[in-house]
Amino acid sequence: TTTRAGYNPDWEGHGDVLAVDKNGRVVGNTFYGPWNDNRASSALEGAVEVHPDYRRQGIASAMYDQIEALTGLKMRPAPTHTPLAEAFWQSRNGQPLNGLLK
């Protein structure tokens, strides 16, 4: 699986990343922007979706890594989240999600 990133600094720091399999099928995507809608923030948040057949294979992490490399900013969890997001962030950062939202 590979990622393809888009970033438009003129579009208020928002962008998107697609993850595609070897056949070119989109298996994951994320749209990202300034953390907590704060344009002056030094962090980003994103909404990630990964096809159920491709979950737990590092695709969401690879997309977030791509965003961080492209923008030079760290990804942070969104203020609202699902149980899957909680598990992702705990695995990615080694701490409970509530500690990352501060």
N, C-alpha and C positions, 0 to 999 in steps of 0.2 A: 504494500500500500504506500502511495506517495501523497504528498500534500502540495497544493498549489495555492499560494497566498496572493491576496490583493490588498493594497493599502493605498489610500488616497489622502495625503496630509491636508489637502484643501477641503476635504469633506469632514472637517471637525474631528479628525483622528479616528474615524470609523473605517472598517474594512471587513473582509471575509476570507475564509480559508475553506477549501474543499479537499477532502481526502478521496482518492480514487484508487480502485484496485487495478490489477494488471491488465484488465480488459477495458479500462476507462470508465467503469461504472462508479458513480458517486456513492460512497459508502459512509461519508461523514461530512458535516459542514458546521461552521461556526460563524457568527456575525459578532463583531466586537467593537467596543468604543470606550470612551473615558469611564473610569470606575465611578459608580454611583452618580452618573450623569454630570460629573464635575469636570469641565473642560480643562481646568488647571491641574487636574490630578496627575500624579506621577505613576499611576497604575491604570490598568485596563480591566474590563470585565467582558465576558462573552457568554453567549448561549450556544452550547454544543449539542449536536445531535449526531449519533452514530447508529447505523443500521444494527438491529439486534443481533444479526448473525456475525457481526464484526466487533462486538463489544469485548472488553477485557483483553484487547490485543495491543494496547498502547496508542490507539489512534487519536483519542482526545488529547492525550499528553503530547503527541507529536504535533498536533495542530496548535496547541498552546505554545509549545517550544518554538514553532515556526513564527508565531505572532511576536513572541518576545525577541527573537533574533532579528526580525524585520523592523520592529519599532524601537527596540532598546528599552521597553517598559515591561514591568512584571504584570502578569495576569493575577487577578484577585477574584474571589467568588462574588457573584452577584448577591445583593441583599435578600432576594427571594430565590429559593432553590428546591429541588426535589430530593427524595432519599438517594437516588442514584448520584446526584451532584454531591451530596454529603459524603458518600463513600469515595467518590473520585478525589475530592479535595483532601480528605483524611489520608488517602493513599499517596497522593502527590506531595503533600507537605508534612506528613507524619504527625499531625496534630488535629484535634477536633475542629470542625468547621467554625464553631462559634468563636474560637480564638483568632480566626483569620478575618473576621468581619469588622474588627475594630480599626 
